[in-house]
Amino acid sequence: MRIRPPRPETRNSARSVWLFFAVIHAGFLARLLPFILGGGVLSDVRFYREWAYQALGDGVWEGIDTAWVYPAGALAPMLAAAVFGPHLYQFAWFLLFAGLNAVGVAALVRRGTPSSFTAAYWWLTATALLGPVAVGRIDGLTAPLVITALLIVAARPFAASLLLSAATWMKVWPAAVVLAALVVVREGRLRILAAGITVTAGIAVVVAVFGDVRNLTGFLGAQGARGMQLEAPLSTPGVWQAITGSSGAYFFEDEVINTMEVRGALSGLVGDLMSPLLALTVVLVAVFLGIALHRGAEPAALLATGSLALVSTLVVFNKVGSPQFMLWITATIAAGLVLDKAAEWRYPALAMLATAALTTLVYPVFYDALRYDLQPAVAVLLTLRNLLVVSIFVWSLVRLGHLIARARAAAEAARA
């Protein structure tokens, strides 16, 4: 079979994307340069460096020797970033971030369609708007892995599942995309399962041999013990109660896990409802995905929409509202712009850009003014951000309903 070379316009479009990639990452590097030159680190990277050298120097391996807030696989990139020593830890982390982001962008532009180039520009823009959250959290490494996996899962389900499983054992959220793929990708289900079991078994063996296998799921208990975090979407009423001094709500700084929570009023009840609501919504979305597939909905569109619905469920019904969660939604939208009709995804794409900008304004720009001074203006920004997140979740459900209705109408027309 003769392989056709890419058309000149495709090559030019790809070059433009990579030039934009270089500009964006040069900006990231410039922002990080003071940290790199001074041996410092940005944001949560300070914890990553501490955990890495605690393992390498003191022999205490988080997630293996002790229960940890992250899955055990998160140690892998943290240890990899120690390659140049503690002084250049931030530089090594940036290289990991840029390298994996390059993989994600390459996956987006690989198809050579206008929508794929649009998706690449959009992803890079959203990443830039999220700024320190993107380059300073481990989610910035898992997001491009999820983009890549979503774009290859139909053709290479085993390889895609390896990527998703590895990402899940760094940060749990890609499990939602695994579930969407298991429902939608009919012919690859066994290979998706096989890859997931392989990665999980490998990590379990390492933990069991070198530590305590009970620590394998320690991160689940650590998350479950948290209260309603300040930025969580369903904490918004409590935030306003704390600001206005009504119903006994107040902000509480948990110095042990470095979070700010809403306490008092109905925050305890709301926190208790989060896990069952999240589980119920995940099950319902998975059921609707199965119904849509059975009725003949287009698999690629269904995979994109289902992934967005499940991932945004993890954000909306979550006690934790960390700003890096926005990367989860951003990654699934980027893939959706390629897998589905880009025009159909105009609303979530635009809403997510606004969400990313608002997220950065709240954290880190004005975060202290909110948590310490209870500034209403910052609470307005946070409220708008959370409303946009909920609206993207609702859009995904409506889109799923449209896919089901469209498939039903097509089936009825075929029978007529």
C-alpha positions in Angstrom: 0.0 0.0 0.0 1.4 3.4 -1.0 1.6 5.9 1.9 0.6 9.4 0.8 2.8 12.2 2.1 1.0 14.9 4.1 -0.4 17.7 2.0 1.5 21.1 2.1 -1.3 22.8 4.0 -1.4 20.1 6.6 2.4 20.4 7.1 2.1 24.2 7.4 -0.7 23.8 10.0 1.3 21.3 12.0 4.3 23.7 12.0 2.1 26.5 13.2 0.8 24.3 16.1 4.3 23.3 17.1 5.5 27.0 17.0 2.6 27.8 19.3 3.6 24.9 21.5 7.2 26.3 21.7 5.9 29.8 22.6 3.6 28.5 25.3 6.3 26.3 26.9 8.9 29.0 26.6 6.5 31.2 28.6 6.2 28.4 31.2 10.0 28.1 31.4 10.4 31.9 31.8 8.0 31.9 34.7 9.8 29.0 36.3 13.3 30.3 35.7 13.6 32.1 39.1 12.7 28.8 40.9 15.1 26.8 38.7 18.0 29.2 39.2 17.4 29.4 43.0 16.8 25.7 43.5 13.2 26.3 44.4 10.0 24.7 43.3 6.5 25.8 42.4 3.3 24.8 44.1 2.8 21.1 45.0 6.1 20.2 43.3 7.7 21.0 46.7 5.8 18.0 48.2 6.8 15.8 45.2 10.5 16.6 45.8 10.1 16.0 49.5 8.5 12.6 48.9 11.0 11.6 46.2 14.0 12.3 48.5 12.3 10.8 51.5 12.3 7.6 49.4 15.7 8.0 47.9 17.5 9.3 51.0 15.5 8.0 54.0 14.2 4.8 52.5 10.5 5.7 53.3 8.4 5.1 50.2 5.0 6.7 50.3 2.2 4.4 49.1 4.5 1.4 49.6 5.8 1.6 53.2 3.0 3.9 54.4 -0.6 4.9 53.3 -0.5 7.9 51.0 -2.9 10.5 49.6 -1.9 9.5 46.0 -1.9 6.1 44.4 1.4 4.4 44.5 2.2 4.9 40.8 2.5 8.7 41.4 5.9 8.0 42.8 7.2 7.2 39.3 7.3 10.7 37.9 8.3 12.2 41.3 11.3 10.0 41.3 12.1 10.6 37.6 12.2 14.3 38.3 15.1 13.7 40.8 17.4 12.8 37.9 19.3 16.1 38.0 19.4 16.4 41.8 17.3 18.4 44.3 18.5 21.8 43.0 17.2 21.2 39.5 14.1 19.3 40.5 11.8 22.0 39.1 13.6 21.9 35.8 13.3 18.2 35.5 9.6 18.4 36.4 9.1 21.0 33.6 10.8 18.7 31.1 8.4 15.9 32.1 5.5 18.2 31.7 6.7 19.6 28.4 7.6 16.1 27.0 4.2 14.6 27.9 2.4 17.6 26.6 4.2 17.2 23.3 2.9 13.6 23.2 -0.6 14.9 23.7 -0.3 17.6 21.1 1.2 15.1 18.6 -1.8 12.8 19.2 -4.2 15.8 18.5 -2.6 16.9 15.3 -1.9 13.4 14.0 -5.2 13.2 12.0 -4.3 16.3 10.0 -7.9 17.6 10.0 -8.9 21.2 10.7 -10.6 20.1 13.9 -7.5 18.4 15.1 -5.4 21.5 14.7 -8.1 23.6 16.4 -8.1 21.1 19.3 -4.3 21.4 19.6 -4.5 25.2 19.7 -7.4 25.1 22.1 -5.6 22.6 24.5 -2.4 24.7 24.5 -4.4 27.9 25.2 -6.3 26.3 28.0 -3.1 24.9 29.5 -1.6 28.4 29.4 -4.6 29.9 31.1 -4.4 27.3 33.9 -0.7 28.3 34.2 0.8 27.3 37.6 -1.8 24.6 38.1 -0.9 22.9 34.9 2.9 22.9 35.4 2.9 22.6 39.2 0.6 19.6 39.7 0.9 15.9 38.8 -2.4 16.3 36.9 -0.5 18.2 34.2 1.3 14.9 33.5 -1.8 12.7 33.4 -3.9 15.0 31.2 -1.9 14.5 28.0 -1.8 10.8 28.6 -5.6 10.7 28.7 -5.8 12.8 25.5 -3.5 10.4 23.7 -5.4 7.3 25.0 -8.8 8.7 24.0 -7.6 9.3 20.4 -6.1 5.8 19.9 -8.4 3.6 22.0 -10.6 2.6 19.1 -7.6 1.4 17.0 -5.3 0.3 19.8 -7.4 -0.5 22.9 -4.6 -2.4 24.7 -2.0 0.4 24.3 -4.6 3.1 25.2 -5.6 1.1 28.3 -1.9 0.9 29.4 -1.7 4.7 29.2 -5.0 5.1 31.1 -4.1 2.6 33.7 -0.7 4.1 34.3 -2.4 7.5 34.6 -5.0 6.2 37.0 -2.3 4.8 39.3 -0.8 8.4 39.4 -4.1 10.2 39.9 -7.5 8.3 40.1 -9.5 10.4 37.7 -8.6 8.6 34.4 -10.5 5.6 35.7 -13.6 7.5 34.5 -12.3 7.4 31.0 -11.5 3.7 31.3 -15.1 3.1 32.3 -16.4 5.1 29.2 -14.1 3.1 27.0 -15.2 -0.2 28.5 -18.8 0.6 27.7 -18.3 2.1 24.2 -15.4 0.2 22.6 -17.1 -3.1 22.0 -14.4 -5.0 20.2 -11.6 -3.9 22.5 -13.2 -4.5 25.9 -11.1 -7.6 26.8 -7.9 -5.9 25.7 -8.8 -2.8 27.8 -9.5 -5.0 30.8 -6.3 -7.1 30.2 -4.1 -4.0 30.1 -5.7 -2.5 33.2 -5.3 -5.8 35.1 -1.7 -6.1 34.0 -0.7 -2.6 35.2 -2.7 -3.0 38.5 -1.2 -6.4 39.2 2.3 -5.1 38.6 1.9 -2.2 41.0 0.2 -4.5 43.6 3.2 -7.0 43.4 5.7 -4.2 43.9 3.8 -2.8 46.9 3.3 -6.3 48.4 7.0 -7.3 48.0 8.6 -4.1 49.1 6.0 -2.8 51.6 2.5 -3.5 52.8 -0.2 -4.4 50.3 -2.7 -2.7 52.5 -1.2 0.6 51.5 -2.2 0.0 47.9 -5.7 1.5 48.5 -4.6 3.9 51.3 -5.4 6.9 49.1 -9.1 6.1 49.2 -9.2 6.5 53.0 -7.2 9.7 52.9 -9.6 11.3 50.4 -12.7 10.0 52.2 -11.6 11.7 55.5 -11.7 15.2 54.0 -14.3 17.8 54.5 -15.9 20.0 51.9 -13.1 22.0 50.3 -13.5 25.7 49.7 -13.4 25.5 45.9 -15.6 22.4 45.5 -18.7 23.3 43.3 -21.2 22.2 45.9 -19.4 24.2 48.6 -20.5 27.4 46.9 -23.6 28.0 49.2 -21.4 27.3 52.2 -18.8 29.8 51.0 -21.4 32.5 50.8 -22.8 31.6 54.2 -19.3 31.9 55.7 -18.8 35.3 54.0 -22.2 36.7 55.1 -21.9 35.2 58.6 -25.1 33.2 58.4 -26.0 29.7 59.5 -22.7 29.2 61.4 -20.6 28.4 58.4 -16.9 29.2 58.5 -13.6 28.5 56.8 -11.2 26.0 58.4 -7.6 25.6 57.4 -6.5 21.9 57.6 -2.8 22.3 57.9 -2.1 18.6 57.9 -3.3 18.1 54.3 -2.9 21.8 53.3 -6.5 22.6 52.4 -9.1 25.2 53.2 -12.5 23.7 54.1 -16.0 25.0 54.7 -17.3 23.8 58.1 -20.6 24.4 59.9 -24.1 24.8 58.6 -24.9 22.0 56.2 -21.3 21.3 55.1 -21.1 18.1 57.0 -24.3 16.7 55.5 -23.3 17.8 52.0 -19.9 16.2 52.5 -21.6 12.9 53.5 -23.8 13.0 50.4 -20.9 13.5 48.0 -19.7 9.9 47.7 -23.1 8.3 47.2 -24.2 11.0 44.8 -21.0 10.6 42.8 -21.3 6.8 42.7 -25.0 7.0 41.7 -24.3 9.5 38.9 -21.4 7.5 37.5 -23.6 4.4 37.4 -26.5 6.3 35.7 -24.2 7.8 33.1 -22.6 4.4 32.3 -26.1 3.0 31.9 -27.1 5.7 29.5 -23.9 5.2 27.6 -24.8 1.5 27.2 -28.3 2.4 26.0 -27.0 4.9 23.5 -24.5 2.3 22.1 -27.3 -0.3 21.9 -29.5 2.1 19.9 -26.7 2.8 17.4 -25.2 6.1 18.5 -21.9 6.9 16.8 -19.1 5.3 19.0 -16.5 8.1 18.7 -19.0 10.8 19.7 -20.3 8.6 22.4 -16.8 8.0 23.8 -16.1 11.7 23.9 -19.4 12.7 25.4 -19.4 9.8 27.9 -15.8 10.6 29.0 -16.7 14.2 29.6 -19.9 13.3 31.5 -18.1 10.9 33.7 -15.0 13.1 34.3 -17.2 16.1 35.1 -19.2 14.0 37.5 -16.0 13.4 39.4 -15.5 17.2 39.7 -19.1 18.3 40.4 -19.8 15.6 43.1 -16.5 15.9 44.8 -15.6 17.1 48.3 -12.3 18.2 47.0 -12.3 21.2 44.7 -8.6 21.6 43.8 -7.9 23.8 40.8 -6.0 21.1 39.0 -9.3 19.2 38.5 -10.0 21.6 35.7 -7.3 19.9 33.7 -9.4 16.7 33.8 -12.3 18.4 32.0 -9.9 20.2 29.7 -8.3 17.0 28.5 -11.6 15.3 27.7 -12.9 18.4 25.8 -9.6 18.5 23.8 -10.1 14.9 22.7 -13.8 15.6 22.1 -13.1 18.3 19.6 -11.3 15.7 17.5 -13.5 12.6 18.1 -16.8 14.4 17.6 -17.9 17.3 15.5 -16.0 20.3 16.7 -18.9 22.7 16.0 -21.1 20.6 18.4 -18.6 21.2 21.2 -18.4 24.9 20.8 -20.1 25.6 24.2 -18.0 23.4 26.4 -14.8 24.6 24.6 -15.6 28.3 25.2 -17.0 27.7 28.7 -13.8 25.8 29.6 -11.5 28.6 28.5 -13.5 31.0 30.7 -13.4 28.4 33.5 -9.6 28.1 33.2 -9.1 31.9 33.4 -11.4 32.2 36.4 -9.7 29.2 38.1 -6.3 31.0 37.9 -7.7 34.2 39.1 -9.1 32.5 42.2 -6.0 30.3 42.7 -3.3 31.5 43.0 -4.0 35.1 42.2 -6.7 36.1 44.7 -6.8 33.0 46.9 -5.5 34.5 50.1 -8.0 37.4 49.8 -10.8 34.8 49.8 -9.6 32.4 52.4 -8.3 34.9 54.9 -10.2 38.1 54.2 -13.4 36.6 52.9 -13.5 39.0 50.0 -17.0 38.8 48.3 -15.5 39.8 44.9 -13.3 36.7 44.8 -16.3 34.6 45.9 -18.1 35.9 42.8 -15.3 34.7 40.6 -15.3 31.3 42.3 -19.1 31.1 42.0 -19.0 31.9 38.3 -16.3 29.3 37.8 -18.3 26.6 39.6 -21.5 27.5 37.6 -19.5 27.0 34.4 -18.3 23.6 35.6 -21.8 22.5 36.4 -23.0 23.8 33.1 -20.4 21.7 31.2 -21.6 18.7 33.2 -25.2 19.4 32.3 -24.2 20.0 28.6 -22.6 16.6 28.5 -25.8 15.0 29.8 -27.9 16.9 27.3 -25.5 15.9 24.5 -25.8 12.3 25.5 -29.5 12.6 25.3 -29.3 14.1 21.8 -27.0 11.2 20.7 -29.6 8.7 22.0 -32.5 10.6 20.3 -30.5 10.9 17.0 -29.8 7.2 17.0 -33.4 6.3 17.7 -34.6 8.6 14.9 -32.1 7.1 12.5 -33.2 3.6 13.4 -36.9 4.5 12.9 -36.1 6.1 9.5 -34.3 2.9 8.4 -37.3 0.8 9.3 -39.7 3.1 7.5 
